[in-house]
Each structure stands twice: as C-alpha cells, then as structure tokens.
Amino acid sequence: YGNGLYRYDGIHFQQFTKKDGLVSNYIRVLLYSKKFHCLIAGAEYGVNTIKGSTITSSPSEMFTTKVGRTVTGLCEAGIFIYITTYGDNNPVKYYPDQNKFIVSNDNGKHYPQNSFSCYVSANGDTIFSNKANGIKIFKKNKQIIQNDNLGQIFSCAEDKRGNLWIAAWSYQNMNQSGGLFRFDGERFQNFKTTFGISDREIWTVSYDREQDILW
C-alpha cells in the first residue's frame, strides 16, 4: 500500500508503479480472474487489469469521490466483476473483455446503496455488505435476507457444508456486534467468544477447502 504492485516469478521480485501504468501506488485488493485470464488490482482512484505485459486502467472519471475513490473489494460474478468501494454509489459492474464499467447502485431494490465487499456463493447467491451495518444476501430464488446488526463487512468465505462465514468489523462507537459470524441458511451466530477472539474488528476470513480449515 503505497509501493505499487510486485510480481514474484519464483526467483525475482519485479515492482510496478504509476510509472508503469498503475492508476495509483496504493493497492488494496487483488483478484486473479480465471474466466478472463487476467489479474485485477483495486487501488485508490480505480482498477488496473494486467494481461501478460499489458496494463489497462479504468477511466479516470469513473472512480470519483461519489462512487468511491478507494476500491475495497473485487468479486468474479459470471460475465463481469463486481467492484465495491468506500463510496456512496456502488457496486460497479466491470466487464474486462470490453473495459466497460457500469454503476449498479439502485438504492436497495436489487443492490445495497453502497457496499464494501461482495461474495458469490457456490449455489449462486450474491452477498453484499450493506453500508457499515451488516449484510444483504440476494438468493437465486429472489428472496432477500438482511441483517444490519453485524458490523462493517469486508470479507466472506463459504465452507464445504454450505455455511457462510462473515468477518464483521466494529468499534466502540458503533452499535453493531462485530466478530466472526456463521450463517447456516437460517440464522446468524457469532463465534467470537467460541473461538476466543478478543476484539470486534475482524477484517478477513478465508476457507481452505482441501484441508477443511477456516482462517
């Protein structure tokens, strides 16, 4: 964050910065898209897409203060990539093969007003963080499940039993619980105490499907 992007080939590290075409040296999130065969770097002021030695950038006017200049999440969703930001008017749909960006926000009918992260489950449900409050799950059967008491969500993961694990971030002046939640399709359960987690500020969660381990 501030030093650009590094590529490691097993022997050498190679640095990429704004001089090489990055929109910013402040990189926050990375996603490798198997569908589009490219690396997407989310940063302040937009995203870069890297294919081989070619670096393309999002339009300079796309990621403004309103949409959110800092990218917080990237999520592959079929024919496009969801981009979430710190702004008030997102998510953004990004079509890498066309270098096209579409703001998808509609004040909650189909999307949250703004979202910090997105996750698509194995069965096709789409999960968005909902402002700084909690989560909004758009199920394939059109049902919407919402919980505004979790906290600010930056990360989700799904285990092989179909449970959704949610990293919730909160702090003293926020009313939300914060911690690590599990959603089994019916109820949300906070595992903070169960796992001996001492604070309310959980940033990320990752699931190793091969070893059946939650990190």
C-alpha positions as CSV (number, residue, x, y, z in Angstrom):
1,Y,0.0,0.0,0.0
2,G,2.0,3.0,-1.3
3,N,4.6,0.9,-3.0
4,G,2.7,-0.3,-6.0
5,L,2.5,-3.9,-7.1
6,Y,5.1,-6.7,-7.0
7,R,5.3,-9.8,-9.2
8,Y,7.4,-12.7,-8.0
9,D,8.4,-15.4,-10.5
10,G,10.0,-17.8,-8.0
11,I,13.4,-16.1,-8.2
12,H,13.0,-12.4,-8.7
13,F,10.6,-9.6,-7.5
14,Q,9.6,-7.0,-10.1
15,Q,7.9,-3.8,-9.0
16,F,5.2,-2.0,-10.9
17,T,4.2,1.6,-10.1
18,K,2.4,4.6,-11.7
19,K,5.3,4.9,-14.0
20,D,4.4,1.5,-15.4
21,G,0.8,2.4,-15.9
22,L,-0.9,1.8,-12.5
23,V,-3.7,4.2,-11.6
24,S,-2.2,4.5,-8.1
25,N,0.7,3.1,-6.0
26,Y,-1.9,2.5,-3.2
27,I,-3.0,-1.1,-4.0
28,R,-5.6,-2.5,-1.6
29,V,-7.0,-5.7,-3.2
30,L,-6.1,-8.3,-5.9
31,L,-8.1,-10.8,-7.8
32,Y,-7.0,-13.2,-10.5
33,S,-9.8,-14.0,-12.9
34,K,-9.7,-17.5,-14.3
35,K,-12.5,-16.6,-16.7
36,F,-10.8,-13.5,-18.2
37,H,-7.2,-14.8,-17.6
38,C,-6.1,-11.5,-16.0
39,L,-5.0,-10.0,-12.8
40,I,-7.2,-7.1,-11.4
41,A,-5.7,-4.7,-8.9
42,G,-8.0,-2.5,-6.9
43,A,-6.5,0.7,-5.7
44,E,-7.2,4.3,-4.9
45,Y,-8.7,6.0,-7.9
46,G,-9.7,2.9,-9.8
47,V,-8.5,-0.5,-11.0
48,N,-5.8,-1.9,-13.3
49,T,-6.2,-5.0,-15.4
50,I,-3.0,-6.9,-16.2
51,K,-2.7,-9.4,-19.0
52,G,0.8,-10.6,-19.7
53,S,2.8,-7.4,-20.1
54,T,-0.2,-5.2,-20.9
55,I,-1.7,-2.9,-18.2
56,T,-5.0,-1.2,-18.8
57,S,-6.7,1.3,-16.4
58,S,-10.2,2.2,-15.5
59,P,-11.4,5.7,-16.9
60,S,-10.1,8.5,-14.7
61,E,-13.6,9.9,-14.2
62,M,-15.1,6.5,-13.2
63,F,-13.9,6.4,-9.6
64,T,-14.7,9.8,-8.2
65,T,-15.5,10.8,-4.6
66,K,-19.2,9.9,-5.2
67,V,-18.6,6.4,-6.5
68,G,-15.7,6.0,-4.1
69,R,-12.1,6.5,-5.0
70,T,-10.8,3.6,-2.9
71,V,-11.6,0.1,-4.1
72,T,-12.3,-2.3,-1.2
73,G,-13.5,-5.5,-2.9
74,L,-13.3,-7.5,-6.2
75,C,-15.6,-10.4,-6.9
76,E,-16.0,-12.6,-10.1
77,A,-19.7,-12.9,-11.0
78,G,-20.1,-14.7,-14.3
79,I,-19.6,-12.3,-17.2
80,F,-18.4,-9.4,-15.1
81,I,-16.5,-8.5,-12.0
82,Y,-18.2,-6.7,-9.1
83,I,-16.2,-3.8,-7.7
84,T,-17.0,-2.4,-4.3
85,T,-15.6,0.9,-2.9
86,Y,-15.7,3.3,0.0
87,G,-18.2,5.5,-1.9
88,D,-21.9,6.1,-1.7
89,N,-22.8,4.9,-5.1
90,N,-21.6,1.3,-5.8
91,P,-21.2,-1.6,-6.6
92,V,-19.8,-1.2,-10.1
93,K,-20.0,-4.0,-12.7
94,Y,-16.8,-4.3,-14.7
95,Y,-16.6,-6.2,-18.0
96,P,-12.8,-6.8,-18.5
97,D,-13.2,-8.0,-22.2
98,Q,-14.8,-4.7,-23.1
99,N,-13.1,-2.5,-20.4
100,K,-16.6,-1.3,-19.6
101,F,-17.8,0.0,-16.2
102,I,-21.4,0.3,-15.1
103,V,-22.6,1.7,-11.7
104,S,-25.2,-0.8,-10.5
105,N,-26.5,1.0,-7.4
106,D,-30.3,1.5,-7.2
107,N,-30.8,2.4,-3.5
108,G,-31.6,-1.1,-2.3
109,K,-34.1,-2.7,-4.7
110,H,-31.6,-5.0,-6.3
111,Y,-28.4,-3.8,-4.7
112,P,-27.4,-2.0,-1.4
113,Q,-27.0,1.7,-1.5
114,N,-23.3,1.2,-1.1
115,S,-21.2,-1.9,-0.3
116,F,-17.6,-2.6,0.9
117,S,-17.5,-6.2,-0.3
118,C,-19.2,-8.9,-2.4
119,Y,-19.2,-12.6,-2.5
120,V,-20.9,-15.1,-4.8
121,S,-21.7,-18.5,-3.2
122,A,-21.4,-21.9,-4.8
123,N,-25.1,-22.0,-5.4
124,G,-25.2,-18.6,-7.0
125,D,-26.4,-16.4,-4.1
126,T,-24.9,-12.9,-4.1
127,I,-23.8,-11.5,-0.8
128,F,-23.1,-7.8,-0.3
129,S,-22.0,-5.9,2.7
130,N,-24.7,-3.3,3.4
131,K,-23.2,0.1,4.2
132,A,-21.4,-0.1,7.6
133,N,-24.2,-2.1,9.3
134,G,-24.2,-5.7,8.1
135,I,-25.1,-7.9,5.2
136,K,-27.6,-8.3,2.4
137,I,-28.0,-11.7,0.7
138,F,-29.7,-11.9,-2.7
139,K,-30.7,-15.5,-3.2
140,K,-31.2,-17.1,-6.6
141,N,-34.9,-17.6,-5.8
142,K,-35.3,-13.8,-5.4
143,Q,-35.5,-13.9,-1.6
144,I,-33.5,-11.2,0.2
145,I,-32.0,-11.8,3.6
146,Q,-30.7,-8.8,5.5
147,N,-29.0,-8.4,8.9
148,D,-28.0,-4.9,10.0
149,N,-26.5,-5.8,13.4
150,L,-23.3,-7.5,12.4
151,G,-20.9,-4.6,11.6
152,Q,-18.9,-3.5,8.6
153,I,-18.2,-6.5,6.3
154,F,-15.0,-6.7,4.3
155,S,-14.8,-10.5,3.8
156,C,-16.8,-13.6,3.5
157,A,-16.0,-17.3,2.9
158,E,-18.0,-20.4,2.4
159,D,-17.1,-23.8,3.8
160,K,-17.9,-27.2,2.0
161,R,-21.0,-27.6,4.2
162,G,-22.6,-24.5,2.7
163,N,-22.1,-22.3,5.8
164,L,-21.2,-18.7,5.1
165,W,-18.6,-17.2,7.4
166,I,-18.6,-13.5,7.8
167,A,-15.8,-11.2,9.1
168,A,-17.5,-8.2,10.8
169,W,-15.7,-5.1,11.8
170,S,-17.0,-2.8,14.5
171,Y,-15.6,-0.5,17.2
172,Q,-16.6,1.3,20.4
173,N,-18.8,4.0,18.9
174,M,-20.7,1.5,16.6
175,N,-23.7,-0.4,17.9
176,Q,-23.1,-3.5,15.8
177,S,-21.6,-6.6,17.4
178,G,-18.5,-7.2,15.3
179,G,-16.7,-10.5,15.3
180,L,-16.9,-13.7,13.2
181,F,-20.3,-14.9,12.2
182,R,-21.6,-18.1,10.7
183,F,-24.8,-18.1,8.6
184,D,-26.2,-21.6,8.1
185,G,-29.1,-20.5,5.8
186,E,-31.4,-19.8,8.7
187,R,-29.7,-17.9,11.5
188,F,-26.6,-15.8,12.2
189,Q,-24.4,-17.0,15.0
190,N,-21.4,-15.0,16.4
191,F,-18.4,-17.3,17.0
192,K,-16.2,-14.6,18.5
193,T,-16.5,-15.9,22.1
194,T,-16.4,-19.6,20.9
195,F,-13.1,-19.1,19.1
196,G,-11.6,-16.9,21.9
197,I,-11.4,-13.8,19.7
198,S,-10.8,-10.8,21.9
199,D,-11.9,-7.8,19.8
200,R,-14.7,-6.7,17.5
201,E,-12.6,-5.7,14.5
202,I,-12.3,-8.7,12.2
203,W,-11.1,-7.8,8.7
204,T,-10.8,-11.1,6.7
205,V,-11.8,-14.7,6.7
206,S,-10.5,-17.5,4.4
207,Y,-11.5,-21.1,4.0
208,D,-9.1,-23.9,2.9
209,R,-11.4,-26.4,1.2
210,E,-8.7,-29.0,0.8
211,Q,-7.8,-29.1,4.5
212,D,-11.2,-28.1,5.8
213,I,-9.7,-25.2,7.8
214,L,-11.1,-21.8,8.4
215,W,-8.6,-19.0,8.8
